């Protein structure tokens, strides 16, 4: 099963970009195929055997990834490309780039909200 879900803040006013079927369309653009499993949108790409995404609210997106079993068989470039794709997806889905997401997570950790 996938690792624990990670909560990502969604930028104020950004929700309309992923509402309805838009998150699924976005996942298809970034990762290729996507299937629905209940509330979860599930895909895979490169080093990630499973990518799960779920809209929790207008301000929170949950994402979990599971690496392929034989990650050592992949090249560094394949692993880096997978990470880039995940970052691209998260930026398009939340409106925050990697630096902003990290900063927000650090602020929440300081406040004891994580």
Secondary structure by P-SEA (a helix, b strand, c coil): ccccbbbbbcccccccccccaaaaaaaaacccbbbbcccccccccccccbbbbbbccccbbbbbbbcccccccccaaaaaaaaaaaaaaaaaaccccaaaaaaaaaaaaaaccc
